[in-house]
Amino acid sequence: MGGEPERDRLLRLIADYVLEHGIAGMTLRGLGSAIGTNNRMLLYYFGSKEQLIGQALGEAAQRFPAFTAGMAALDDPAVPLVDRLLAAWQGIAAQENRPFLQLFFEVFGHAVHNPGRFDDFLARVGHDWTNQVAKALQAEGIPATEAVALAREIVAVWRGLQFDLLSTGDAAAVAASYAGTAAAFAKRCEATKSGQPAS
């Protein structure tokens, strides 16, 4: 009878490991020993250390439903845009997400210091959220070019707020600082729909 595929089992164990230990100093040999396999099998299933890390981050993300729910909140057109922007940040900033946020920024720092080795990861980081936000803004009636520009700004603010949250730990202050920004973004989006400049 079919049990858990070996690749899925290993990916689950790798995600467990990197969430607990991070990736600093991690070797495939050491990781394999820790999870009961070897570096050859890890390369067989995941291709390279960099691909393994990227896939482990994706697996880890699925364990934090508040995070994904926050992003999904953007896609409900029945809810005012400002409330969706606030809900997205609340989901990102939820306390239970801290292990994932810490891992994400560790991987991001490693990626930018190793150009060419994490291209797939950096491409996803650079576009996934922006594309999702832009799609939600276009559904509001904002033209595509303006939607992408506004989405990049919104995502840039979220990234900065994540740094603030991780460095200060003051979730209430970070949320308060974002409230006015979210309202300003919603106002600019409304103005853009009306044909006025977004700035």
ABEGO torsion letter per residue (X at the ends): XBBBBAAAAAAAAAAAAAAAAEABGBBAAAAAAAAGBBAAAAAAAAGBAAAAAAAAAAAAAAABAAAAAAAAAAABAABBAAAAAAAAAAAAABAAAAAAAAAAAAAAAAAAABBGAAAAAAAAAAAAAAAAAAAAAAAAGBBAAAAAAAAAAAAAAAAAAAAAAAAAGBAAAAAAAAAAAAAAAAAAAAAAAAGBBAX
